[in-house]
Amino acid sequence: MSIGFGIFLFVVGAILAFALEIDAGWIDLDLVGYLLMGAGAIVFVLGLVFALRKRQSITTERTGVDASGERVTQRTVARDDADPTHPGR
C-alpha cells in the first residue's frame, strides 16, 4: 500500500508543479507540488525497502550425533513473510 501511496503523492505533486497554471496568492502551488513529489519518492523507497525486507528467509541448521554415533545435520528453511491476516501468502 505504501508503494501505491508514494506513486499517488508523486503524481499529484507533479500535476501541481507542472500542469496547473492557477494563481493562488496565499499559497505557492509549485512548492507544494515539489514537496509532494519528494514525499512520494521517500514513501515509495521506504515501501520497497519494507516489502523486500518481509521476503527474507530464515535458515536454521542443527548438527548432532544420533544413537549409532553418526553425525546428523538437520536444515530448516522458513520464510519470514507469513502474515496471519492473509492465509495462503
Buried (B, 14 or more C-beta within 10 A) or exposed (E): EBBEBBBBBBEBBBBBBEEEEEEEEEEEBEEBBBBBBEBBBEBBEEBEEEEEEEEEEEEEEEEEEEEEEEEEEEEEEEEEEEEEEEEEE
